Amino acid sequence: MSIITAIRGRRIVVPVGRRAVEYRDGAVARVLGPGPHRVRRAHTVVPVVVAERLLAVAPQEVVTAESVPVRVSMALRIRVADPVAYLERAADPDAVVYLAAQVALREALGGIGIDDLARRTAAVDGEAIRSRVGATAETVGVEVLAVVVKDVVLPTEIRSAAVGLITAKARGAARLEEARAETAALRALANAGRMLDGSPALARIRMIEAAPPGATIVLSDTGR
């Protein structure tokens, strides 16, 4: 974090997306917004980035409700809401938010079953994590806008079991569909057989239609 010492009558410009905290004799004199400002006395000006930014949380190994270790990564959308608190409450305010995010993630996953995590990352309540982190972040002048759980990496054994279960379900569904198709075909043949038994004329027409071209068909009037 850079510090600018302004001399009497010096004109400074605060860029968009930043604020500048002006100190006089070690105390806060004012917070400068974007644009040009003139510092009348010898003051210390400390710039602070207040634009929205991402704070990425490295993959954390946490334990689920069944005591199964999983690795989870997430990102926080944050911004500085109080530049003075951001400068004065902690030597490293981002580290305070980072630690709070780690703790909140562990607490959130502690009550989630491995089956829910295997199905979707949405099983992790990002809003609950945001609320927990936000309470701590506010003390150092930071606002947590959103929490996004990016990846949930399950142990190899569980991933293999999940793939096997999905494969077995797919095979079962395919076999069931084949059985349904075969049953429908047999039902159609049975209905056709009953129709032919009940109508000899229809049976003869069907036999003629099924005969190959050029074949000689001899019909006998035997009543059968």
N, C-alpha and C positions, 0 to 999 in steps of 0.2 A: 504494500500500500504506500503510495508516494505521498510526500508532504511538501506543500508549496509554502514558502515563506514570502509574504507580500510586503513590499516597502510602501511608504506613505504615498498615496495617490496612484497606486498601481491598478491597472485595469485587468481583470481576469475574465475568462469566458468558460462557463461550465457547459460541457457538451450535453446533447440529448441522451437520456438514459443514465445520467449521473446526477448526483447531488454533491455539494461541497459544504463541509461543516467548518465554519469559521470560529477560531478560538482567539480569545483575548485574555492574556495573562493566565492561561491554563483553563479558562472557563468558556463554555459555549456562548458565543455572541449571537450567531444566527446560522440558519441552514439556507444555503444558496441553491436556487433552482437553475434549470438550464437557461443559458443566455449570458450576456455581459454583466459584470459587476465591478464596482470600484471599492477597493479596500482603502479606507482613509488613514488607518494607523498601521503600525507594524503588527500584523496578525499572522497566525498560522492557519493555513487552509488545507484541509484534508479531504480529498475527493473520495466518493463512495459510488460504486456501480449499483444502480437500483433497477436496471433493466432485468426482465425475466431471464432466468438461466436454468440449466439442468445441473443437478447434483447426482451423479451416478454412484450407486452403492454397489461395491464389488460383490460377487457371488458369496453368499453366506451359507455355511452349513448349519442347518437348524433341524430340530427333532420334531416329528409330527406327533399326533395323539397316540399312535401305536409305538412310539419311540423308534421310528425309522428315520435315519438321517437323510436329508435331501439338501440340495444346493439351490438357492434361490437368489436371483439378482433383480434389482429394481432401480428405478430412477425417480427423482423428485423434481418437480417444477417449483422453483422458489424465486422470491424476489425480496429485496431489502425494503421493508415498510417503514422502519424507523432508523435513519442513518446514525443518529446520536447513540441509540442503544447498541447498534451494530458495532460502533467504534469503542464503546466504553464498557459494555457488560462482560465481554470475554475477549481474551487475547486472540482466540481463533474461533469466531462464531460459527463458521462452516463446520468445524470439527464437532461442535456441540450438536448441531443439527444432524450430522452424520451418525454420531453415537446414538442419538435418540431414535433415528430411523432403524438402526440395527436392533436395538432393544424392542421397538414396536413390531418389527418383522418377526422376531422370535416369539413374542407373545401371541401374535396373530396366528402363526402356524402351529402353535402348541395345541390348539383346539380343533384342528382340521385333520380328517382322516386321510390316509394315503390313497384310498379309492377316489375321493373327490379331487385330489391333486393330480392323479393320473389322468383324469378326464379333461380338466381345464384349469388354466391359471386363474380364471375368474372366480374360482373357489376362494381365493385370497381376497379378503375384504379390503380393498385399497382405501376406501373412505375411512374405515376404522383406523387404519395405520396413519392416514393423514391427520385425523383428529388427535391421535396420541402424540405424533411428532409436532403438530402445530402448537400444542400447549407449551412445549419446551422451546420451540423455535421463536415464539413470540417474545420470550424473555430476553432474547439477544437481537431483537429487531427484525426478525425474518418471518415472512409469511409463506406458508406452504400451500401452493395453489392446487397441486394434484400429486398423486402417487401412482406410478405405473409399475406393476409387477411384470417383468419382461420374460424371464425364463424360470422354469422349475425343472431341475435335472434330478430324475429319480435314480436310485441304485440300479446297476446293470441287471441284477436278478429280477427286480420288479418290472423293469422295462421289457425283459424277455417274456415274463409271465403275462404281461398285458398284451403283447403282440400275439402270443400263443392263444390267449382267450379270444381275441378279435378274429384270428384265423379260424378257430374252431366254430365260432358263431357264423362266420361267412360260409364255411363248408356245410354246416347244418342247414342254413337257409337255402343253399343251392340244392341239397338233397331233398328238402321238403318241397321245393318248387318242382323238381323232377318227378317226385311221387304224385304231386297234384296233377301234373300234365299227363302222366301215365294213367291215372285214375279217370281223368276226363276222356282220354282216348278209348279206354275200355268201355266206359259208359256209352260212348257214341257208337262203338261197334255192336254192343248189346242191343241198343235201340234199333240199329239198322237190321240186325238179325231178326228181331221180332217183326219188323215191317215186312221183310222179305218172306218170312214164314206165313204171314197173314195174307200176302198178295203174290201168287205165283206169276201173274202177268208182270208185276214190277220186278220180280226176280229175273224173268227172261230179258226184260229191257236192260237191266243192270248187267246181265251176262253179255248181251250184245255190245253194250258200250265198252265193256272191259276187254273184248276180243281184239287181238291185234289186226291191223289192216291186212286184207287178203284172206283172212281165215274163213273157212266154210262152217256155217252153223246149221245144224239139223235140229229142228224143233219137232217133238212128237206130242201128239194130243193124248196123253195118258192120264190126264187129271192130276199130275204131280208137277 
